Amino acid sequence: MHPIKAMVTLKQFEALDIRVGTIRSLSFSDTQADFLVLSVVFEDFQQSVFLDWKETRFEYEEIIGKQALILLNVPGIVAGTTGRVLELGTRDHLMPVLACPEHPIPDGSRLS
């Protein structure tokens, strides 16, 4: 079992912009061979977010149409991009899975 990370303040947590978005499409990156590019729709905007599942999860098309939690106000995994898909399993060497809402909720809803 991994130890719990250092405590963050409530103010630091509240600074994170985590929202629900629906994955509308995915494609292979033209510039980053190991990454997928997800097109995620939020309430009033759309954003592309990179995901590094290409070598660890082979049935990634099944996430199209699903809602996921996206951390918007952090650097992306590719230089010059922003946003991270919240996922489980990768750091523990398991097949990665999306962190997602239990039931469908409006796109753009914020984590509180």
Backbone torsions as a table, in degrees:
resi	resn	phi	psi	omega
1	MET	NA	137.3	179.5
2	HIS	-81.9	142.8	178.2
3	PRO	-68.0	155.0	176.8
4	ILE	-68.9	138.5	179.8
5	LYS	-70.3	168.2	-179.3
6	ALA	-59.7	146.0	179.5
7	MET	-64.4	139.6	171.8
8	VAL	-110.5	157.8	179.2
9	THR	-79.8	160.3	175.9
10	LEU	-61.4	-36.6	178.0
11	LYS	-62.0	-41.5	177.3
12	GLN	-64.3	-43.4	179.4
13	PHE	-62.7	-44.4	-178.4
14	GLU	-66.0	-20.2	178.5
15	ALA	-74.0	-17.9	-180.0
16	LEU	-76.0	131.8	178.9
17	ASP	-101.5	90.7	-179.2
18	ILE	-106.1	121.6	-177.6
19	ARG	-131.7	159.1	174.2
20	VAL	-88.0	134.2	175.0
21	GLY	-140.4	156.0	178.1
22	THR	-99.7	130.2	178.4
23	ILE	-77.4	112.2	-176.7
24	ARG	-91.3	-31.6	179.5
25	SER	-160.5	165.5	172.5
26	LEU	-142.1	153.0	178.8
27	SER	-147.6	169.4	175.3
28	PHE	-86.5	139.7	179.2
29	SER	-69.7	135.7	176.4
30	ASP	-74.6	-28.0	-174.0
31	THR	-106.4	-21.1	-178.0
32	GLN	-122.7	95.4	-170.0
33	ALA	-57.5	-30.1	-175.9
34	ASP	-91.2	4.6	-173.2
35	PHE	-116.7	149.4	170.0
36	LEU	-98.4	150.9	175.2
37	VAL	-113.2	118.5	178.2
38	LEU	-98.0	136.5	171.2
39	SER	-99.2	113.5	-174.3
40	VAL	-113.9	129.7	-179.9
41	VAL	-101.0	128.1	174.4
42	PHE	-107.2	-172.7	-175.2
43	GLU	-55.9	-51.5	-173.9
44	ASP	-127.6	16.3	176.4
45	PHE	-156.5	169.0	179.2
46	GLN	-129.0	145.7	179.9
47	GLN	-141.4	144.3	172.8
48	SER	-91.8	134.9	-179.3
49	VAL	-133.2	135.6	178.7
50	PHE	-85.1	147.6	178.9
51	LEU	-138.9	135.8	-176.4
52	ASP	-101.3	50.7	-179.7
53	TRP	-95.3	-3.7	-170.9
54	LYS	-55.1	-34.5	-178.5
55	GLU	-101.4	-7.1	-174.5
56	THR	-114.1	-16.7	179.8
57	ARG	-142.1	116.9	-170.6
58	PHE	-92.5	-15.1	179.1
59	GLU	-105.8	48.9	-174.4
60	TYR	-71.5	-18.7	178.7
61	GLU	-61.2	-23.1	-177.8
62	GLU	-67.6	-10.2	178.7
63	ILE	-86.5	-9.4	177.6
64	ILE	-62.9	130.7	-179.4
65	GLY	91.7	-9.1	-179.8
66	LYS	-89.5	153.1	173.0
67	GLN	-86.7	149.4	179.0
68	ALA	-145.0	159.0	173.7
69	LEU	-89.7	128.3	-178.3
70	ILE	-123.5	129.9	174.7
71	LEU	-91.2	109.3	-169.7
72	LEU	-85.6	-33.7	-169.4
73	ASN	-102.3	47.3	172.9
74	VAL	-135.7	159.8	175.3
75	PRO	-61.4	144.0	176.8
76	GLY	-76.4	177.3	-179.7
77	ILE	-78.9	-10.0	175.1
78	VAL	-113.0	131.9	-178.5
79	ALA	-51.5	135.5	177.6
80	GLY	86.3	1.6	178.3
81	THR	-113.4	166.2	176.5
82	THR	-128.0	155.2	175.2
83	GLY	98.0	141.4	177.3
84	ARG	-134.9	135.0	171.9
85	VAL	-75.9	130.7	176.4
86	LEU	-81.5	124.8	-175.9
87	GLU	-137.1	159.4	178.6
88	LEU	-120.3	148.5	172.2
89	GLY	102.7	-33.1	-173.1
90	THR	-58.0	-50.2	-177.0
91	ARG	-69.5	-18.8	178.1
92	ASP	-98.9	13.3	176.9
93	HIS	60.6	38.2	174.5
94	LEU	-109.5	168.2	174.3
95	MET	-64.5	126.7	-177.1
96	PRO	-68.3	145.4	175.8
97	VAL	-134.2	154.9	179.4
98	LEU	-74.4	144.9	164.1
99	ALA	-85.8	121.5	-173.0
100	CYS	-144.6	162.6	178.9
101	PRO	-68.9	152.1	179.5
102	GLU	-65.8	-37.0	178.3
103	HIS	-130.6	155.0	176.0
104	PRO	-58.6	136.2	174.9
105	ILE	-135.1	165.3	-176.4
106	PRO	-59.6	134.8	174.4
107	ASP	-56.8	141.2	-179.3
108	GLY	94.2	-9.9	178.2
109	SER	-59.3	138.7	-176.7
110	ARG	-96.7	145.5	172.0
111	LEU	-72.2	135.4	180.0
112	SER	-127.5	NA	NA
